[in-house]
Amino acid sequence: MKEPSQNEDTAKKVHIQTFGCQMNEYDADKMLAVLRHENYFHTNYQEDADLIILNTCSIREKAENRVFSELGRLRKLKSVNPELKIGVGGCVAQQEGESILLREANVDFVFGTDNLFELPEMLNKVSQGQKISQTERHPRQKIRNFIPNYTFQQARHFGIKAHLTITKGCNNHCSFCVVPITRGPEVSREPEDILAEAQQLISVGTKEICLLGQNVNSYKANGVDFVELLHRLDKLENLERLRFISPHPKDFHAVLADAFVTLPSLCEHLHLPLQSGSDRILRGMRRWYTMETFYEKVALLRDRLPEATLSTDLIVGFPGETEEEFEMTMEAVRSVCFDLIYSFKYSSRPGTRAAEYPEHLSENEKSERLRTLLETQEEIVQKKNEALVGSIQEVLIEGKHHRKENTATGRTRGNHPVSIINSATKVGDLLAVRITGAQPNSLEAEPISTSTDSG
């Protein structure tokens, strides 16, 4: 791989539009790193771009529909600038492949989740007038180092917070999820590569790293398991905060719970996806735990660290879900008192087992259940936030408030968004604050100390 060109006179511009999850955002960063070696520079404006890539998500039908709507809007740009190259990557591309080229004539190339590092070869073929569909998977044994070193050795500045992928794919095959279809079987990166990328991020000013994986806590490579990896990352100098998403409850155990107490950088926040409060629905989802065992997992953390915050994922309206079973989910929400939920109406995805299940609920039924869930959760969060008023919290400053003057914004270690009045701090500072007010989605605070910036 050649070194990136520094000649901006001959440089080309790329616009990457990302849909979906943090994994897709991370993939977008890697695409930019690859394209820098081809003398591409990022632009925020589609109208200025020589290359537009839609980095897609197919977890939910709505995200997939947005992709095809965006491709329709790009037809005008292509008609004005026939030299514009348009590519579709990510999960929709992996799932739909060549059919996207047949459906959308303005698309020049399609590439899957395993093929983003082949962008230079694909673009070369496109420049010769070819239409490319590159979605084949590589043999598992060849992709353990599935992120080439050059992509982070020449990394751009990622800011004070960054994501870092440690696994790709998934072996769980939940009945509602397309990840095993679009991203393949689970593969763990070499621990040495993960540590090297983390060190590179820290060297350019990153203070907080969030580890990514579809089942992040099942990580294992070269005899290093997930907890050992956390211990190794915690030892890196100037890493202030460490987080991870998304773990699976089946792989959350006492040793991992202990790490929240013993590792200074590991933040007191756990995302633990529940999906449903009904044991029957959980079996239909192929989640392989019960509500009893889920409550036991929650207790593992809260017994050790009562102040820890807990977030979750919930799906309402799964095929065959009765009113009684939905109420079981509501009871779980009221019992656990999650600090944050990511809630969704069930969306049937092609190729998944649940798509073939009978008794699909109407959109009206799913919408009404989602509304009830969100209203209840808002009441819970308001009470939990009000209980924090008067407490002292450490906040990592992320920027200035977009409306209020002399107000900074950031997050606590528990992942609460906070606005701090009368703050002269800069991005990346760690600040001790006193919580003075509570809203359903954020906290208000005032500083009680100067910056504890360690950089």
N, C-alpha and C positions, 0 to 999 in steps of 0.2 A: 504494500500500500504506500503510495507516494505521500510526501508531506503536503499539508495544505498550502495552497498558493496564497501569497500576500498581495497579489496584484488586483486591486479593486477596480482598476480601469477595465479589465476584461471579466470581472466577476459577474455571476448571474445571481438572481434573487429567487428565493424559495419561500412560499407561504405554506405552513402546515396547520391545518385545522383539525383539532383533536376532539373526538367525541368519547364520552364514557369515563372509565375509571382511572385511578392513579397509575395503573400499569400502562395504560395507553399514553398518559402524559410522559411517563418514563421512556416509552418507546419513541415518542416524538423527539425527546432530547437526544436519543441515540441516532435517530435519522439525521438530525442537524449536525451531529458530530461526524457522521459518515460523509455528508454532503459538503462539509467544509473542506474535505480533502479533494473535492471536485470543483473547488472555487465557487461554491454557492454561499451567499450570505442571506440571513433571515430578513424577511420584511413582514410587517404587520398588515400590509395592504395587498389584497388580491390583485388589484388593478396594476400594481408595480411588478408583479411576479413573472418570472420566466417559467417557473414550475410551481404547480399547486398540488399538494398531497392532502387527501382526506384520510385521516387516521381514524378508523371506524370501530364501533362497538356494536355487538349484536346481543348483548345480555338481555335487553328489552326491545320490544317491537318498536316503540316510539323512537329510540335512538337510531334504529335501522332506517325508519321512514325519513328521519331528518337527513340522513346521508343522501338518499335519492332525491329529496327535495333540493338539497344544495347542488347536486350534480345538474339538476334542471336549471338552476340559476346561473351556473357556470357556462351554459351554452352561449350566452350573449358575449361573455368575455372571449370565448374561443372564436366566435365569429368575427370579433373586432381584431383579435390577435391570433391568427392561425398558427403562429410559431409557439404559442403557449402549450406547455406539456401538462397534462393532468393525470395524476395517479391516484389509485385507491388502495390503501393498505389496511392492516388490522384485521379484526375478527369478521366483519362483514365480507371483506375480500377473501379471507380464508374459507369462509362458508360458501360464498356464491361463485368465486373464481371467474372463469371465462364468461359466465352468463352476464356479468356486469359489462363486459366489452360489447356483447351482443345487444344489451338493453340500452346502453349509453354510448353513442358513436363518438362523443367528444372525449371519452376516456382513452388514454394512450397505453396505460399499463396498470396491472393489478398484481398485488403481491401479498403473500400471507404473513402470518406472525413470525414464522421462522426465517423469512427471506429479506428482512429489512436491510441486512448488511450486504446484500447483493445489489443495492441501488445503483452503484456505478455501472455494473454490467448491464442492468436493465436499461438505464438511460442511454447508454451507448447504442443499444439495439433500437431504441425508440428514435434516436437521432438519424438512424438509417432507414426510417420509415416503417419499422415493424410495430405491430401491436403485441404486447407481452402479457401473459398470464403466468405468474411465477408463484405457485402456491404449494408445491410439493414439499413434503417434510424431509428432513435429513435423518439418517439413522441415529437412534438415541445415543449410542456410544460416542458419536462424533460431536455432540452438541453440549457436553457438560460445560465447556467454556464457551457458552453461547453468546457472550458479549466480548468482542475483541478488545484487547487492552488499549489500542490506540484511541478508542472512542472516549475514554475518560482521561487518558494522558494529555489529550489536546482539548479537554473539556472547556466549555465557556464557563463564565461565572454563574453558578447555580443559585446564588442568594444565600440567605442565612438558613433556609430550610431546603432539604433536598430528599428525593426518594432514591432508593437503592434496591434494585431487584436482586433477590437471592435465590428464588426458584422460578421456574416457568412451568405452565401446564398443571394438571391436577389428575389424581387417581381416584377421586371419590365418586364421580359419576352421580351426583345428585340429580334426581329425575327432572328438575326444572332448568338445569344449567347447561349452557352450550360450551363452557370453557374446555372440557376434555375434547370436544369436537374441534374447536377453533384454535386451541393452543397445545393440544396433544397431551401425552403423559407427563407426569411430574419429573422434572430434572432439577437437581441442586447444583449451583455454581461451586467452583472450588473456593474454599475459605480464603486462600491466599489472594485470589482475585478480588473477593469482596472487601477484604481489609485494605488492599491497595487502592481500590476505588474510593473507599471511605476516607483514606488518608489524603487522596487527591482533593476530595470535596472540602475537607477541613482546611487544606492548604490555601484554598481560594476563598475562605471566609465562612463556610457553612458551620453553623452552630448546632443544628438539629438534623438528624437523619432518621427517616422512616423506612424501615425494611419492608419490601413488598414481596408478596407471593400469594397465589390463589389459596394455598394451605401453608402459610408461612412457617408455622411451628412444627411442621413435619420435616423440616430441612435436615439433611444429613449428607455429608460428603467427606471423603478421606478420614473417616472415623470421628468427624466433628459433628455433633448434633446441634440443635437450635440453641439450647442453653449455653453450651460451650462457645458458640459463635457470639452470643450476647456478651459473655465474659470477656472475650478477646476484643470486641469492639469497645466495651466500656473502658478498657485500658488505654485507648488512643488519647493522646494529649489534645486538649482544647475541644474535645467533643462534649458539649454541654448537655445535650438531650438526645435520647434514643427512644424510638417508638417502633411499632410493627403492626401491619395489617396484611391480610385478614387471617387470623388463626381459626382453626376448627376446634370446637369444644372437645372432640374426642382426643385431641392431642394436648389439651391443657391439663397439667398435672402439678403435683405439689412442688417438684423441683423448679418448674417454671414460675410458680407462684412465689417461691422463695427469692427468685431473682429480682422481683419487684422491690424487695426489702434490702437486698444486699448490694445491688448495683447502683451506684450514685447517679449514673446518667439515664437509667431506665425510668421513664416518666410514669407517674401513678395513674395511668389510664389504660384500660383494656377494652378492646373491641372484641366482643364475643357473639357471633351471629347465632340467634335463636331460630328464626324463620317462622315458627309456629308454637303455640302453647298446647297443642293437642298431640298426644302420643300417636294416635292413628294417622294424623296428617304427617307427622314427622317420619313415620315408616313409609308413607307414600312418597315422601320427598327423598327417601333413602339417606336420611341424616344419621341414623344409627346411634342415637342417644334418646333418652326419655326426659321428661320434665324433672323427674327425681334426680337423675344424674346431672342435668343442667344446673339445678339449684345447688348441687354439691360442688360443681365447678365454681359457681359464684362465691360460695362460702370459702373455698380455698384462698381466694384473693381477699375477701372482706374480713375474714378472721385474722389475717396477717396485717392488713392495711385498710382499716375501716374508712379512711378518707379517700380511697381510690375511686375514680370515676369509671363508669361502665357504659359503653354504647353497644348497640346491637343492630342487626338487620331483621326485618319482619316482612313476610309476604301475606297479604290478605286475599281471600277469594281463590285459594288453591282448589283444583277440581274436587268436587264432592264435599268441600268444607261446609258443615252445617252451622246454624246460628249458635248452637251449643258449643261447637268447637271454636268458633270465633270468640265466644265469651271466654273460653279457656286461654286464648291468647291475651285477651284483655286482663284476665286475672293475673297472668304472668307479668304483664306490664306493671300492674298496680303493686304486685308483690315485690318484684326486683327493684322497681323505681329506677329505671335507666336514666342516665343523664342526657342521653341523646339516642334517638332511633332513626334509622334509615328505613323508611317503610315504602312498600310498593304494592300495587295491584298485580296479581299474577298475570303474566304475559306468556302465552303459548309460543315456544320457540321450536322451529323445525329441527327434527332429528333427536329431540329429547323424549324420554319415556312419558313424561307427564302430558305431552301433546296428544298422546293416544289415549289418555285416561278419559272415562265417561264423566258426565255430570259437570261440565264446565258452567261456571256461574255467569250471569249476565253482567254487562258493564255497569249497570245501575246498582246491582247488588254489591259489586266490588267497590264502587265509588262510595257508597253509603258506609260500608265497613271501614274504608280508609279514613273517611271523614270522622267517624266516631273515634278511631284510634288516635288520630292527630289531635283532636280536641282534648282527649284524656291525657295524652303525653304533654301537651302544652301546660296543663294544670300542674302536672307532676314537676316539670322543669321549673316553672315559676316558683313553686314552693322550695325546691332544692336551691335555686339561685338566691332566693330571699334568705335562706339559712346561712349563706356565705357572707352576707353583709356584716361588716365589722372584722372579718378575718383578714389575715396577712397572707398574701400570695406572691409568688415569684412570677414575673411576666417576661417573656422574651419579646422584645419590641420588633414588630414586623413592618411598621410604616406609620404614616400620618393619617389621621382620620380624613375621609374624603369630603366631609362637610364642615366639621367643627375645627376652628382655629386653636392652636396651642394644645392639641389633643393627639396623643399617640395611640396606636392600636397594637395589640399583641395577644398572646395566649398564655394561660397558666400551664403548669405541668399537668394538670388534670384536663387540659385541652379546652378550657372555657375561653371564648373570645372576650376581650376586655378593652374598654376605652379608658385611657388615663388622661385626666385633665391636667393642665398646667405642667406638662411634661416637655422638657427640653432634650430628651434623650434621642439617640440616633438608632437607626436600624441595626439590630444585632446586640444591643445592650440587654443585659438582664437587670430587672428593676424590681425591688420590693415595693408592693403597693398595699393599700388598705382598701377593701371593697366597700363602696359607699352606696351603691344602688344596684338593683336587679331588674332586668327585663327578661321576657321569655327566651330570647335568643342570645343574650349577652349580659355582661356585667359592666358596671361603671366603677372607677377607682381613682384614687389620688396617690401620688408617690409619697413614700415615707423614707426614702433613702436615695443616695446618688447611684449612678449606674454601677453594676458589679461586672461590667464587661471585662472578660479575661483575655481578650485578644490584643 
